[in-house]
Amino acid sequence: MFETFGFETLTAPQAAPFLGLGLGLIFGVLAEVTGFCFRRAVAGPAETRRPALGIWMAALAVAILGTQGAVAAGLISFQGHRFLSPDLPVLAILAGGLMFGAGMVLTRGCIGRLTVLSGSGNLRAALVLVIVAIAAHATMKGVLAPLRVAASEFTLPVGEWGLAALPGGALLWAAILAAGAGALACCSGAPRGKLALAVLLGLLVPAGWVGTGFVLFDEFDPIPLESLSFTAPAADALFWSVASTAVAPGLGVGLIGGVLAGALASALIAGRFRWKSFEGPAQTGRYLAGAALMGVGGVLAGGCTIGAGLAGVPTLGMSAFIALGAIALGARAAEAALSAPSRDGSNAPSPTRPQRQGA
């Protein structure tokens, strides 16, 4: 299919970074303006959770409909994709999700949000992003790889079981999920302008799936079927930046670069660009610990809140639902632990107090 679109000087793998760059630029702008972050939707004061959840759900509703619409149209297929694997690595997904959720509370943002904040001048977020990339790479291919392999050996044979296999088929369940997410968005109290921008952000998910699975499909020089994600792309971007002569960039490298550039442009134009750094050693240690948890956890869970959540749930694969649920549970547990009274009876300072930029 790739050859029929008239590309003469680029192969599909060579074009993938440009697709990622385009998706990233738009994501960076939209996420910077809306404050898009799953951590905000599940942790912190109720008055900030509800609007954040509404924005996230508006994007998810559109992502579900767009992705399953592309499947129904025959543009893409998730047959054989890891989200629909017949052997579910349930231990790795649960452990990784809990770790990721706790980590994003410690760092006050998921990886996607921290990438956006890095582009808008937040040095805390930038350092966390680097540590996340190192921890993720170590878990995929480095010293922590045996841990990943061992955890992945505990699987449940689920066969083809998933929402698409239930009575009514994929489109019915996609419509039900999208309707539920849309209802939460409408009742959240989030500003209508931000909800509209979240709808545009959600469209990036099917754009990524269709871009890699249809537009850039080349059976002689294939690329992975993928969409928005931040755990593996952060590791790929870091590795490519230090070894670009030996490693070719992929979709993820372009995506990370695009998000940084888009968020930077948006923050500068709106006057929201601010340099921020750590307030002290204790805060630094907390953020570094959270970064390591997110890097390892994101790999074990099969993705972050974007990769396994916003882009994974629309595949209707059960692994994505389990991962997102575990992330939310880990975040709530971490918030509860950090907010629990200390031994002297006073309340520990909560890392989820409202701040202008969220990290």
C-alpha positions as CSV (number, residue, x, y, z in Angstrom):
1,M,0.0,0.0,0.0
2,F,2.9,2.4,0.8
3,E,4.1,2.4,-2.8
4,T,0.7,3.4,-4.1
5,F,0.8,6.8,-2.3
6,G,3.6,8.0,-4.6
7,F,6.5,8.0,-2.2
8,E,9.6,7.6,-4.4
9,T,12.6,8.6,-2.2
10,L,11.5,7.2,1.1
11,T,10.8,3.7,2.4
12,A,8.1,3.0,4.9
13,P,10.7,2.8,7.8
14,Q,12.2,6.1,6.7
15,A,8.8,7.8,6.5
16,A,7.7,6.6,10.0
17,P,9.7,9.2,12.0
18,F,8.0,12.0,9.9
19,L,4.6,10.5,10.7
20,G,5.6,10.4,14.4
21,L,6.8,14.0,14.2
22,G,3.5,15.2,12.8
23,L,1.5,13.4,15.4
24,G,3.8,14.6,18.1
25,L,3.6,18.2,17.1
26,I,-0.2,18.2,17.2
27,F,-0.3,16.2,20.4
28,G,2.2,18.6,22.1
29,V,0.1,21.6,21.3
30,L,-3.2,20.1,22.3
31,A,-1.9,18.4,25.4
32,E,-0.2,21.6,26.5
33,V,-3.3,23.7,26.1
34,T,-5.7,21.2,27.7
35,G,-3.5,19.9,30.5
36,F,-4.1,16.4,29.3
37,C,-3.0,13.9,31.9
38,F,-4.4,10.7,33.3
39,R,-2.7,11.3,36.7
40,R,-4.9,14.4,37.2
41,A,-8.0,12.4,36.3
42,V,-7.4,9.7,39.1
43,A,-5.4,11.4,41.8
44,G,-5.7,14.7,43.6
45,P,-8.6,17.0,44.8
46,A,-12.0,16.1,43.4
47,E,-12.4,19.6,41.9
48,T,-9.5,19.0,39.6
49,R,-10.1,15.3,39.0
50,R,-13.5,15.7,37.4
51,P,-12.5,18.2,34.6
52,A,-9.3,16.3,33.9
53,L,-11.2,13.0,33.7
54,G,-13.7,14.6,31.4
55,I,-11.0,15.8,29.0
56,W,-9.3,12.4,29.1
57,M,-12.6,10.6,28.4
58,A,-13.5,12.9,25.5
59,A,-10.3,11.9,23.8
60,L,-10.9,8.2,24.6
61,A,-14.4,8.2,23.2
62,V,-13.2,9.5,19.9
63,A,-10.1,7.3,19.9
64,I,-12.4,4.2,20.3
65,L,-14.8,5.1,17.6
66,G,-12.1,6.2,15.1
67,T,-10.0,3.1,15.7
68,Q,-12.8,0.6,15.4
69,G,-14.2,2.5,12.5
70,A,-10.9,1.9,10.7
71,V,-11.0,-1.8,11.6
72,A,-14.6,-2.0,10.3
73,A,-13.5,-0.3,7.0
74,G,-10.8,-2.8,6.5
75,L,-8.0,-0.3,6.8
76,I,-6.3,-2.0,9.7
77,S,-6.4,-5.3,11.7
78,F,-5.2,-6.1,15.1
79,Q,-5.0,-9.8,14.5
80,G,-1.8,-11.0,16.1
81,H,-1.2,-7.7,17.8
82,R,0.2,-7.9,21.4
83,F,-2.9,-6.3,22.8
84,L,-4.9,-9.3,21.6
85,S,-2.4,-12.0,22.5
86,P,-4.0,-15.3,23.3
87,D,-1.6,-15.7,26.3
88,L,-2.2,-12.9,28.7
89,P,0.9,-12.0,30.8
90,V,-1.3,-11.0,33.7
91,L,1.4,-10.9,36.4
92,A,3.6,-8.5,34.4
93,I,0.6,-6.3,33.5
94,L,-0.7,-6.0,37.0
95,A,2.7,-5.5,38.6
96,G,3.8,-3.0,35.9
97,G,0.5,-1.1,36.1
98,L,0.7,-0.7,39.9
99,M,4.3,0.4,39.6
100,F,3.5,2.9,36.9
101,G,0.5,4.3,38.7
102,A,2.6,4.9,41.9
103,G,5.4,6.4,39.9
104,M,3.2,8.9,38.1
105,V,1.9,10.1,41.5
106,L,5.5,10.5,42.8
107,T,6.4,12.5,39.7
108,R,3.1,14.4,39.4
109,G,2.5,13.3,35.9
110,C,2.4,10.4,33.4
111,I,5.1,10.1,30.8
112,G,3.1,11.9,28.2
113,R,2.4,14.8,30.5
114,L,6.0,15.0,31.6
115,T,7.1,15.1,27.9
116,V,4.8,18.1,27.4
117,L,6.0,19.8,30.6
118,S,9.6,19.3,29.4
119,G,8.9,21.3,26.3
120,S,7.4,24.1,28.4
121,G,10.5,24.6,30.6
122,N,10.0,22.2,33.4
123,L,13.5,20.8,34.2
124,R,12.1,18.4,36.8
125,A,10.0,16.8,34.1
126,A,12.9,16.7,31.7
127,L,15.1,14.8,34.2
128,V,12.3,12.4,35.0
129,L,11.8,11.7,31.2
130,V,15.5,10.8,30.9
131,I,15.4,8.4,33.9
132,V,12.2,6.9,32.6
133,A,13.9,6.2,29.2
134,I,16.9,4.6,30.9
135,A,14.8,2.4,33.2
136,A,12.6,1.4,30.3
137,H,15.6,0.5,28.1
138,A,17.2,-1.4,30.9
139,T,13.9,-3.4,31.3
140,M,13.5,-4.1,27.6
141,K,17.1,-4.9,26.6
142,G,19.4,-4.3,29.6
143,V,20.1,-5.6,33.1
144,L,16.4,-5.7,34.1
145,A,15.4,-7.7,31.0
146,P,15.5,-11.0,33.0
147,L,12.9,-9.5,35.4
148,R,10.7,-8.7,32.4
149,V,11.1,-12.2,30.9
150,A,10.4,-13.9,34.3
151,A,7.3,-11.9,34.9
152,S,6.0,-12.5,31.4
153,E,6.2,-16.2,31.8
154,F,3.1,-16.2,34.1
155,T,0.3,-16.1,31.6
156,L,-3.4,-16.9,31.3
157,P,-4.5,-18.7,28.1
158,V,-7.5,-16.4,27.1
159,G,-7.5,-17.4,23.4
160,E,-9.5,-14.9,21.4
161,W,-11.5,-13.7,24.3
162,G,-12.1,-9.9,24.4
163,L,-14.8,-7.4,23.9
164,A,-14.8,-7.9,20.1
165,A,-15.6,-11.6,20.7
166,L,-18.6,-10.9,22.9
167,P,-22.2,-10.9,21.5
168,G,-22.8,-7.9,19.3
169,G,-19.3,-7.7,18.0
170,A,-16.6,-5.0,18.1
171,L,-18.7,-2.1,16.8
172,L,-21.5,-2.5,19.4
173,W,-19.0,-2.6,22.3
174,A,-17.0,0.3,20.8
175,A,-20.2,2.3,20.7
176,I,-21.1,1.4,24.3
177,L,-17.6,2.3,25.6
178,A,-17.6,5.5,23.6
179,A,-21.0,6.5,24.8
180,G,-20.0,5.9,28.4
181,A,-16.8,7.9,28.0
182,G,-18.7,10.7,26.3
183,A,-21.2,10.8,29.0
184,L,-18.5,11.2,31.7
185,A,-16.9,13.9,29.6
186,C,-20.2,15.9,29.2
187,C,-20.9,15.6,33.0
188,S,-17.4,16.5,34.1
189,G,-17.8,20.3,34.1
190,A,-14.7,20.6,31.9
191,P,-14.6,23.7,29.7
192,R,-16.2,23.1,26.3
193,G,-13.3,24.5,24.5
194,K,-10.9,22.0,26.1
195,L,-13.3,19.2,25.5
196,A,-13.3,20.1,21.8
197,L,-9.5,20.1,21.7
198,A,-9.6,16.7,23.5
199,V,-11.7,15.4,20.7
200,L,-9.0,16.5,18.2
201,L,-6.4,14.9,20.4
202,G,-8.3,11.6,20.4
203,L,-8.3,11.6,16.6
204,L,-4.5,11.2,16.7
205,V,-4.9,7.6,18.0
206,P,-6.7,6.2,14.9
207,A,-4.5,8.5,12.8
208,G,-1.5,6.6,14.2
209,W,-3.0,3.2,13.7
210,V,-4.0,4.0,10.1
211,G,-0.8,5.7,9.4
212,T,1.4,2.7,10.4
213,G,-1.0,0.0,9.4
214,F,-2.4,1.3,6.1
215,V,-0.6,4.3,4.7
216,L,2.9,3.0,5.5
217,F,2.1,-0.7,5.1
218,D,4.7,-2.4,3.0
219,E,4.9,-6.2,3.1
220,F,8.4,-6.1,1.7
221,D,9.8,-3.6,4.3
222,P,7.3,-3.7,7.2
223,I,7.0,-1.4,10.2
224,P,5.2,-2.2,13.5
225,L,1.5,-1.4,13.8
226,E,1.5,1.3,16.5
227,S,0.0,4.5,17.5
228,L,0.6,7.0,20.3
229,S,2.8,5.7,23.1
230,F,5.6,7.1,25.3
231,T,7.4,4.4,27.3
232,A,9.3,2.6,24.5
233,P,9.5,5.8,22.4
234,A,11.2,7.6,25.2
235,A,13.8,4.9,25.4
236,D,14.2,4.8,21.6
237,A,14.6,8.6,21.5
238,L,17.3,8.6,24.2
239,F,19.2,5.7,22.5
240,W,18.9,7.2,19.1
241,S,20.2,10.6,20.4
242,V,23.4,9.0,21.6
243,A,23.9,6.4,18.8
244,S,22.1,7.9,15.8
245,T,24.8,6.7,13.3
246,A,24.1,3.1,14.4
247,V,20.4,3.2,15.0
248,A,17.7,4.3,12.6
249,P,14.9,6.5,14.0
250,G,11.3,5.1,14.1
251,L,7.9,6.5,14.8
252,G,8.6,6.9,18.5
253,V,11.7,9.1,18.0
254,G,9.7,11.4,15.8
255,L,6.8,11.4,18.2
256,I,8.9,12.4,21.2
257,G,10.6,15.2,19.2
258,G,7.3,16.4,17.9
259,V,5.7,16.6,21.4
260,L,8.6,18.5,22.8
261,A,8.5,21.0,19.9
262,G,4.7,21.3,19.9
263,A,4.6,21.9,23.6
264,L,7.4,24.4,23.4
265,A,5.7,26.4,20.7
266,S,2.3,26.4,22.4
267,A,3.8,27.5,25.8
268,L,5.9,30.3,24.2
269,I,3.0,31.6,22.2
270,A,0.6,31.6,25.1
271,G,3.2,32.9,27.6
272,R,3.1,29.8,29.7
273,F,6.8,28.9,29.3
274,R,8.5,28.9,32.7
275,W,11.8,27.4,33.9
276,K,11.2,25.2,36.9
277,S,13.6,23.0,38.9
278,F,13.7,20.9,42.1
279,E,13.0,22.5,45.4
280,G,15.3,20.2,47.4
281,P,17.0,16.8,47.8
282,A,13.9,15.1,49.1
283,Q,11.8,16.2,46.1
284,T,14.6,15.1,43.8
285,G,14.7,11.7,45.3
286,R,10.9,11.3,45.1
287,Y,10.9,12.2,41.4
288,L,13.8,9.9,40.6
289,A,12.1,7.0,42.4
290,G,8.9,7.7,40.5
291,A,10.7,7.9,37.2
292,A,12.3,4.5,37.7
293,L,8.9,3.0,38.7
294,M,7.3,4.4,35.5
295,G,10.1,3.2,33.3
296,V,10.1,-0.4,34.6
297,G,6.3,-0.5,35.1
298,G,5.5,0.9,31.6
299,V,7.4,-1.9,30.0
300,L,5.9,-4.6,32.2
301,A,2.4,-3.3,31.7
302,G,2.8,-3.1,28.0
303,G,2.5,0.6,27.8
304,C,1.8,3.8,29.7
305,T,-1.5,5.7,30.2
306,I,-1.3,6.7,26.5
307,G,0.1,3.6,24.9
308,A,-1.9,1.0,26.9
309,G,-4.7,3.4,27.8
310,L,-5.7,6.0,25.2
311,A,-4.3,4.0,22.3
312,G,-4.6,0.5,23.8
313,V,-8.2,0.5,25.0
314,P,-9.6,1.3,21.5
315,T,-8.2,-2.1,20.3
316,L,-10.7,-3.7,22.7
317,G,-7.9,-6.0,23.9
318,M,-8.3,-7.1,27.5
319,S,-4.6,-6.5,28.4
320,A,-5.1,-2.8,27.8
321,F,-8.1,-2.6,30.1
322,I,-6.2,-4.5,32.8
323,A,-3.2,-2.3,32.5
324,L,-5.1,0.9,32.7
325,G,-7.1,-0.3,35.7
326,A,-3.9,-1.3,37.5
327,I,-2.3,2.1,36.8
328,A,-5.4,3.8,38.2
329,L,-5.3,1.5,41.3
330,G,-1.6,2.1,41.8
331,A,-2.0,5.9,41.6
332,R,-4.9,5.8,44.1
333,A,-2.9,3.6,46.5
334,A,0.2,5.8,46.3
335,E,-1.8,8.9,46.9
336,A,-3.4,7.3,49.9
337,A,-0.1,6.3,51.3
338,L,1.5,9.7,50.8
339,S,-1.5,11.4,52.4
340,A,-1.7,9.1,55.4
341,P,-1.0,10.7,58.8
342,S,2.6,10.4,59.9
343,R,3.6,8.8,63.3
344,D,3.5,12.2,65.0
345,G,-0.2,12.5,64.0
346,S,0.3,15.2,61.4
347,N,-0.6,14.8,57.7
348,A,2.2,14.2,55.3
349,P,2.4,16.7,52.5
350,S,0.6,15.5,49.5
351,P,2.4,15.5,46.1
352,T,-0.9,16.1,44.4
353,R,-1.7,19.6,45.5
354,P,-2.8,21.8,42.6
355,Q,-0.1,23.6,40.7
356,R,-0.3,25.6,37.5
357,Q,1.6,23.2,35.3
358,G,1.0,20.0,37.3
359,A,4.6,18.8,38.0
